[in-house]
Every structure is written in structure tokens, then in C-alpha cells.
């Protein structure tokens, strides 16, 4: 994927957003193993659970976990807790697209984890608090 938006009302399989360059993928349900693997840029939003090793090899880009907290690989480090303005803008867009994620109470407070440190550490995973 190099640009655009994909909204999935259900679940998605393994390696979702692998090598993604730009764009936005929103999944209301669960995703399989290696979600966001080797992602170059873009945003992946997941409302459910993750499989194993999300964000492995993440070069840049953002993974936003709104549901159950995934188990991160050891090459991620906690940076901070904050309330990014980007999430407010994202919720407004999701409401326009009538995503099921907007029907839940969405948090604006996240933990920001940087990684994958083995590939430069410029990617980020946001975990809802």
C-alpha cells in the first residue's frame, strides 16, 4: 500500500500493513501475527487484539492499539504518556466513514513506544491507556 485509506469493520489476517509506505488502515476487530512488519510509513489503527510480534522491523510509521495491549518485542522502549492532537482529528475522520470504532468510547491518552530499535527506532506504537 502506498496511499489511501482502508476501513475494515471486522478482523484482518497476518502481516497486515507489512511494508506499507503511506496511508491509513483501520481495523475494528483483531489482526494476526506480524501486523505492521517492516512498515516504512503510514498508520495502522487496531480496535481489537494483536497476534505475535506487532511492529517487528518497523522503520517509520505508527501503530495505534486501542483494544487489548499487545506484547511488544524487546527492541521497543517507552518514551512518554501524552494526548496527541492527531487522535482527535482521526476520530473526526472515522465518524465521517461511519467506522464502528467511533461507536465505542475512544481514549485520547496513550503511551508512546519507539522502535523497532534494530531498524533505527523511528517508528512508534501508541497503546491506549
Steps between C-alpha positions, in 0.01 A plus 500: 500500500640838407208735582128514570275376778365153579234454771427140608193442716610149604827312548810487279764232449873469543753757377247780461675825399829319442733724297230771482640832373220750565132506571266396778361157587232481772390160635208486744577140600810287546813464287734204456872456554762749373259794455698797372813292434768702317255790464672796335238768577125541546261420783337176617216530755373182670195487727540136609792273579832442327672175413869446569776753433315814389729762347801273455744677266293823511708770330260794537126533526251459781307208645213601730367227732158592640397158630696248702863596554727298270821338619778707348835359396795602721638747244232759591541757777243709684535868413215682671131526588307768317183607317585556133287745301518258207256263675228767513537555127499125438173454696336774291601320181381164635160650577470615139577147382254355757761271648388277789795631703323833544206324664724409793639743748838584348786610718724792419771403748775264383840357586750560220753223435787554254649226289591276343841605634665235281387693190568856619226548762303765311170312503245523778235290666231682698327296769166632628499564875 
